[in-house]
Amino acid sequence: MYSEYLKWLKSGLDNLNVGGHGWPGVKPDQSLAVEGNRVTEIMDALVERLGGNYPFGHPEYAGQMLKPPHGIAWAAYALAMAINPNNHALDGGPPTSEMEKECVRGLAAMFGYRDDFLGHLSSSGTIANLEALWVAGLLHPGKAIACTTAAHYTHERISAVLGLRCIKIPVGAGGYPDMDFLGKHAPEIGTLVVTMGTTGTGVVEPLHELTGFCRDAGIRIHIDAAYGGFFKLLEGMGMLNDAPWAHTSMADSIVIDPHKHGLQPYGCGCVLFRDASVGKLYKHDSPYTYFTSAELHLGEISLECSRAGASAAALWATLQAFPLKGDAGFGPILQQCRMAALEFADAAGSLDEYTMIGRPELDIVIFAPLTRGRLSSQVSECSKAVFRKGMDPAAPASERLYLSLYRMPTALLPADCGIETDTGEITVLRSTLMKPEHRDFVPEMVERLRRLAR
Ligand SMILES: Cc1ncc(COP(=O)(O)O)c(C=O)c1O
């Protein structure tokens, strides 16, 4: 069946100039035809334009959170997209809606939610967080959203969109929230966002130290695990601090992005609510949507209307190949990323030219070059120089390494990193080792880093 589809797809690709979908017995309409060689010209131009990307799929790209989707995911996406189902309602894509429900059930179970949860896929982590905070605001009207200063920048923006106050909790060394500050502001807070895998440094905020406090203070907990969520699969394997992960089922809502660590193309986020009764908040009346089934439609429990059924198909196919298990399926992929980060931190940290800024909690490594001096101003300049040189197309391949920069207050530098402070902020280097292939590439990365520091 799949080979028949490939044949159909190939004939479609070979005849793009004809237009239409090649339904048997249906004559493609002239208005969809593309003239002469235009298809080849357009596609050649596209390939050239796309060549301007950085090599995101190669392990020498270790800068931002970019991970190529698995081949199964993009093949499944392309296959389903040729039909183009819309998961806003069961009738918009009955099979892909079922696939979405299966995938979401799997993600909810991974976090320890029981069967009476509510959830669905979304077009991104931001939209999933928007939805969770919208529900949070409706349940605690007039109260604030609180998150740490390390939370993703969109939480503040989302709060503003929702007309909610956002209280930013300062963090101390290690990136953990200031509990005194939190205690002082508790009466004003309706929902606390706990980030499990911060975007900047991959810190897992201490959920286990916050659940009791929030329960006593009547504060909802929303976990933003857009980045870190899949690391839940490593719980109990001795590879990370299990304590926060053991408490995920106590959160009121959770966001995870399959388009980050879940091997999916953009856009595939997911929002989960522990208590399905929040579904009543979505009530709407839309006489124009087609309701041919009495079952709850995904569109009835989501803020967004149209959503790609192809996203659900891609995630479903991927989870058939890589089930959500720690010791098989998805787990070994995450293990490789985690090990790559630890091995990279050890190896780069042993070079005289670099110092590590803390120990990675997931697969993001923060470090700094010391070759222009140890003052924070000198380290910042050197970090920027290494960053620029690593991605310079004119530089030899043996020095190519795509990193990212990270700005932080010098007050948060660990005491043992050997940097002296002459500025309030420092710019350091950041590596996101989120491809399993990074592990094999660690010795080469470290060698390139050493050359770059010269
Ligand atoms: C912790 C966290 N939350 C939310 C987001 C936003 O997700 P998206 O880019 O899918 O909108 C990100 C993106 O990096 C993130 O790291």
PDBQT file of the ligand as one rigid body, heavy atoms in Angstrom, charges set to zero:
ROOT
HETATM    1  C1  LIG A 501      10.475  26.174  27.662  1.00  0.00    +0.000 C 
HETATM    2  C2  LIG A 501       9.837  26.665  26.406  1.00  0.00    +0.000 A 
HETATM    3  N1  LIG A 501       8.560  27.054  26.410  1.00  0.00    +0.000 NA
HETATM    4  C3  LIG A 501       7.936  27.515  25.314  1.00  0.00    +0.000 A 
HETATM    5  C4  LIG A 501       8.609  27.610  24.126  1.00  0.00    +0.000 A 
HETATM    6  C5  LIG A 501       7.896  28.121  22.904  1.00  0.00    +0.000 C 
HETATM    7  O1  LIG A 501       7.616  27.033  22.054  1.00  0.00    +0.000 OA
HETATM    8  P1  LIG A 501       7.322  27.228  20.492  1.00  0.00    +0.000 P 
HETATM    9  O2  LIG A 501       8.592  27.716  19.897  1.00  0.00    +0.000 OA
HETATM   10  O3  LIG A 501       6.940  25.849  20.043  1.00  0.00    +0.000 OA
HETATM   11  O4  LIG A 501       6.215  28.191  20.350  1.00  0.00    +0.000 OA
HETATM   12  C6  LIG A 501       9.952  27.225  24.056  1.00  0.00    +0.000 A 
HETATM   13  C7  LIG A 501      10.711  27.357  22.798  1.00  0.00    +0.000 C 
HETATM   14  O5  LIG A 501      11.898  27.294  22.749  1.00  0.00    +0.000 OA
HETATM   15  C8  LIG A 501      10.576  26.727  25.218  1.00  0.00    +0.000 A 
HETATM   16  O6  LIG A 501      11.863  26.352  25.222  1.00  0.00    +0.000 OA
ENDROOT
TORSDOF 0
